[in-house]
Amino acid sequence: MFSHVTIGTNDLDRAGRFYDALLSPLGLVQRPVTPDGGPLSLCWIKPGQTLPRLNIYQPFNGEPATPGNGMMVAFEALSPVAVELSYKAGMALGGTCEGVPGPRPHYGEGYFGAYLRDPDGNKLHVVFRGDIRS
């Protein structure tokens, strides 16, 4: 459904460390980005795929990056353990808690998730969707 998601940052190096740690337990890897004249950026994908992508950019307009009110990016995990590992890694690198890892039965049977904000304040959700797995 999605081609890519883009999140703004004010510190690309810090964001790189944060997202490497957060996304590694989810099986995503950073891929090289070829400069195209736009803002500096980083990119993560699943190995062997080209889409979808997560891009972290310094804003194109040169203004400071700010989190979007009501905006959240959710990352799929393959197990509750991966949710916990991802959350812990993100928290260790400057994330702030918006909801500790745990079952969320009101979202569906087998739903297990965690919420946090990245160092720039963007809201993130890491989720194992046991409710839709066979």
Rosetta silent file (secondary structure, phi, psi, omega in degrees, C-alpha in Angstrom):
SEQUENCE: MFSHVTIGTNDLDRAGRFYDALLSPLGLVQRPVTPDGGPLSLCWIKPGQTLPRLNIYQPFNGEPATPGNGMMVAFEALSPVAVELSYKAGMALGGTCEGVPGPRPHYGEGYFGAYLRDPDGNKLHVVFRGDIRS
SCORE:     score description
SCORE:     0.000 S_00000001
   1 L     0.000  -42.584 -176.501    0.000    0.000    0.000 S_00000001
   2 L  -103.091  142.267  171.202    2.739    2.489    0.890 S_00000001
   3 L   -79.853  -51.807 -178.712    5.735    3.492   -1.181 S_00000001
   4 E  -163.329  161.940  173.775    7.513    5.193    1.701 S_00000001
   5 E  -122.483  137.161  179.685    7.124    7.130    4.913 S_00000001
   6 E  -118.977  131.990  177.896    9.212   10.220    5.586 S_00000001
   7 E  -123.882  136.155  179.368   10.012   11.561    9.052 S_00000001
   8 E   -85.065  152.599  175.945   11.848   14.815    9.685 S_00000001
   9 L  -142.946  154.878  173.628   14.827   15.226   11.999 S_00000001
  10 L  -101.682   -5.385 -178.418   17.020   18.030   13.287 S_00000001
  11 L  -145.390   93.523 -174.204   19.990   15.706   13.925 S_00000001
  12 H   -62.895  -38.592  178.945   20.586   13.131   11.202 S_00000001
  13 H   -63.806  -46.424  178.725   23.417   11.361   13.064 S_00000001
  14 H   -62.594  -43.626  179.482   21.315   10.958   16.214 S_00000001
  15 H   -62.835  -38.931  178.309   18.325    9.821   14.153 S_00000001
  16 H   -60.674  -45.803  178.174   20.514    7.272   12.351 S_00000001
  17 H   -63.596  -44.798 -179.014   21.649    5.714   15.622 S_00000001
  18 H   -60.957  -52.698 -175.345   18.096    5.737   17.024 S_00000001
  19 H   -71.627  -31.758  172.595   16.420    4.174   13.977 S_00000001
  20 H   -58.352  -46.768 -179.000   19.186    1.593   13.452 S_00000001
  21 H   -67.250  -43.637 -178.026   18.599    0.405   17.017 S_00000001
  22 H   -66.177  -41.303 -170.737   14.797    0.590   16.806 S_00000001
  23 H   -91.109  -20.072  179.857   14.470   -1.128   13.430 S_00000001
  24 H   -57.048  -46.433  178.570   17.148   -3.812   13.670 S_00000001
  25 H   -64.392  -14.068 -179.385   14.987   -6.136   15.846 S_00000001
  26 H   -96.297    0.863  177.265   12.264   -5.744   13.201 S_00000001
  27 L    84.646   12.461  177.534   14.517   -6.967   10.382 S_00000001
  28 L   -95.473  146.656 -179.168   14.969   -3.612    8.645 S_00000001
  29 E  -127.983  150.867  176.694   18.392   -2.441    7.468 S_00000001
  30 E   -77.148  137.650  176.965   19.752    0.920    6.441 S_00000001
  31 E  -116.153  154.382  178.371   20.490    1.232    2.745 S_00000001
  32 L   -63.596  145.942  176.761   22.765    3.737    1.022 S_00000001
  33 L  -115.977  124.782  178.296   21.109    6.914   -0.230 S_00000001
  34 L   -82.606  121.584  178.737   22.449    8.516   -3.399 S_00000001
  35 L   -55.928  135.238 -178.413   22.536   12.313   -3.017 S_00000001
  36 L  -125.016   14.929 -178.718   20.063   13.893   -5.433 S_00000001
  37 L    93.166  -11.550  177.583   20.453   17.578   -4.616 S_00000001
  38 L   -87.101 -166.651 -179.145   17.747   17.442   -1.935 S_00000001
  39 L   -67.965  158.021  175.449   18.216   17.387    1.814 S_00000001
  40 L   -62.501  145.913 -176.409   20.457   14.842    3.484 S_00000001
  41 E  -152.823  165.463  172.970   18.605   11.644    4.327 S_00000001
  42 E  -128.515  158.483 -175.845   18.770    8.089    5.608 S_00000001
  43 E  -146.082  140.732  176.166   16.685    5.114    4.476 S_00000001
  44 E  -125.376  143.004  178.328   15.635    1.703    5.881 S_00000001
  45 E  -144.391  170.101  168.471   14.143   -1.284    4.040 S_00000001
  46 L   -81.374  137.508  179.645   13.639   -5.027    4.464 S_00000001
  47 L   -52.862  136.823  178.995   16.603   -6.904    2.919 S_00000001
  48 L    82.936   -1.403  179.327   15.943   -7.869   -0.686 S_00000001
  49 L  -117.026  157.802  174.344   13.138   -5.338   -1.128 S_00000001
  50 L  -107.782  -25.034  177.901   13.064   -1.845   -2.594 S_00000001
  51 L  -139.500  155.368   -8.205    9.688   -0.783   -1.153 S_00000001
  52 L   -73.616  165.714 -178.170    8.263    0.192    1.221 S_00000001
  53 E  -127.944  152.040  168.068   10.913    2.474    2.689 S_00000001
  54 E  -110.702  123.274  178.445   11.339    4.587    5.770 S_00000001
  55 E  -112.864  135.940  173.464   13.151    7.847    5.036 S_00000001
  56 E  -115.294  120.899 -173.861   14.546   10.200    7.658 S_00000001
  57 E  -125.383  152.705  159.970   15.233   13.677    6.259 S_00000001
  58 L   -80.580  136.781 -173.714   16.340   17.076    7.275 S_00000001
  59 L   -54.562  138.152 -178.415   13.387   19.224    6.125 S_00000001
  60 L   -60.405  -34.634 -176.013   13.535   20.311    2.494 S_00000001
  61 L   -82.197    0.105  178.487   12.521   23.881    3.356 S_00000001
  62 L    79.617   -4.206  178.088   15.442   24.329    5.774 S_00000001
  63 L   -80.233  162.363  177.181   13.100   24.966    8.709 S_00000001
  64 L   -62.240  143.706  174.165   13.361   22.938   11.924 S_00000001
  65 L   -72.686  138.233  176.067   11.707   19.517   11.893 S_00000001
  66 L  -133.851  146.257  178.150    8.651   19.287   14.147 S_00000001
  67 L   -70.986  146.316  178.671    6.481   16.245   14.940 S_00000001
  68 L   -80.972  130.443  178.005    3.069   16.134   13.303 S_00000001
  69 L   -69.177  120.863 -178.499    0.121   16.409   15.673 S_00000001
  70 L    87.524   -2.912 -179.901   -1.866   13.204   15.312 S_00000001
  71 L   -91.000  137.792  176.440    0.793   11.596   13.095 S_00000001
  72 E  -150.428  142.477  174.359    2.202    8.203   14.044 S_00000001
  73 E  -110.779  130.474  179.072    4.207    5.558   12.189 S_00000001
  74 E  -110.073  131.791  179.971    3.614    1.917   13.140 S_00000001
  75 E  -109.635  133.279  179.888    6.269   -0.736   12.500 S_00000001
  76 E   -80.283  132.922  174.161    5.365   -4.422   12.217 S_00000001
  77 L  -110.628  152.698 -178.705    7.232   -6.850   14.462 S_00000001
  78 L   -88.199   -5.297  179.061    7.350  -10.613   13.939 S_00000001
  79 L  -164.365  161.719  172.964    6.879  -11.401   17.641 S_00000001
  80 H   -60.192  -34.623  178.094    6.172   -9.801   21.016 S_00000001
  81 H   -61.744  -41.141  178.056    9.869  -10.306   21.860 S_00000001
  82 H   -63.673  -36.654  175.516   10.822   -8.195   18.810 S_00000001
  83 H   -59.326  -49.219 -178.259    8.445   -5.469   20.052 S_00000001
  84 H   -62.892  -43.486  179.478   10.185   -5.463   23.425 S_00000001
  85 H   -63.677  -43.153  179.782   13.699   -5.458   21.922 S_00000001
  86 H   -63.576  -47.181  179.134   12.852   -2.634   19.538 S_00000001
  87 H   -59.017  -48.774 -179.617   11.235   -0.545   22.288 S_00000001
  88 H   -60.922  -41.391  179.240   14.178   -1.056   24.666 S_00000001
  89 H   -64.732  -43.070  178.290   16.683   -0.137   21.957 S_00000001
  90 H   -64.630  -41.343  178.807   14.756    3.019   21.072 S_00000001
  91 H   -65.290  -37.009 -179.535   14.420    4.050   24.700 S_00000001
  92 H   -67.179  -21.146 -178.106   18.155    3.514   25.273 S_00000001
  93 L  -112.103   34.803  170.621   18.928    5.944   22.448 S_00000001
  94 L   100.878    4.187  176.023   16.806    8.889   23.492 S_00000001
  95 L   -71.409  160.093  174.486   13.235    7.721   22.933 S_00000001
  96 E  -122.806  141.531 -174.470   10.478    8.679   25.356 S_00000001
  97 E   -71.872  134.693  170.603    7.739    6.309   26.478 S_00000001
  98 E  -122.929    1.435 -179.866    4.191    6.715   25.215 S_00000001
  99 E   161.568  111.733 -175.555    3.092    3.200   26.253 S_00000001
 100 E   -63.449  156.602  177.829    5.173    0.273   27.510 S_00000001
 101 E   -58.457  138.029  176.884    5.223   -3.031   25.592 S_00000001
 102 E   172.062  171.926  177.456    2.261   -5.230   26.351 S_00000001
 103 E   -64.782  145.349  175.061   -0.945   -6.803   25.145 S_00000001
 104 L  -128.914   70.222 -173.882   -3.574   -4.468   23.744 S_00000001
 105 L   -61.648  -23.043  178.258   -6.634   -6.799   23.652 S_00000001
 106 L   -69.420  -15.232  175.575   -8.967   -3.883   22.951 S_00000001
 107 L   -92.100  -21.097 -179.711   -7.263   -3.618   19.501 S_00000001
 108 L   154.696  152.819  178.707   -7.602   -7.344   18.751 S_00000001
 109 L   -64.046  128.876  179.870   -6.830  -10.779   20.125 S_00000001
 110 L    84.105    4.685  179.467   -3.068  -11.336   20.094 S_00000001
 111 E   -78.651  126.062 -178.023   -2.279   -7.632   19.543 S_00000001
 112 E  -135.635  121.080 -174.794    0.961   -6.707   21.363 S_00000001
 113 E  -147.033  171.064  175.492    2.465   -3.256   21.031 S_00000001
 114 E  -143.734  150.218  178.818    4.555   -0.435   22.430 S_00000001
 115 E  -123.825  140.100  175.022    4.503    3.312   21.840 S_00000001
 116 E  -155.370  167.019  173.607    7.399    5.754   22.005 S_00000001
 117 E  -112.788  143.655  176.157    8.618    9.023   20.580 S_00000001
 118 L   -76.287  174.182 -177.844   11.908    9.407   18.762 S_00000001
 119 L   -60.826  -18.264  176.601   14.409   12.074   19.915 S_00000001
 120 L   -91.607   -2.593  177.911   12.715   14.620   17.610 S_00000001
 121 L    97.082    2.571  178.945    9.285   13.936   19.159 S_00000001
 122 L   -72.938  133.654 -178.234    7.756   11.826   16.364 S_00000001
 123 E   -82.631  133.418 -177.821    5.302    9.234   17.678 S_00000001
 124 E  -128.731  151.655  177.203    6.078    5.614   16.811 S_00000001
 125 E  -132.812  130.750  173.868    4.294    2.322   17.412 S_00000001
 126 E  -113.183  126.841 -169.513    5.921   -1.113   17.284 S_00000001
 127 E  -140.881  137.569  166.410    3.337   -3.873   16.975 S_00000001
 128 E  -102.716  121.672 -175.899    2.965   -7.613   16.681 S_00000001
 129 E   -98.930   70.144  176.125   -0.391   -8.300   15.040 S_00000001
 130 L   -61.829  -18.550 -179.098   -1.265  -11.717   16.432 S_00000001
 131 L   -73.110  -16.686 -178.433   -4.879  -10.888   15.625 S_00000001
 132 L  -122.499    8.930  178.602   -4.281  -11.204   11.860 S_00000001
 133 L   -90.837  147.743  177.339   -1.632  -13.954   11.742 S_00000001
 134 L   -98.598    0.000    0.000   -2.543  -17.492   10.757 S_00000001
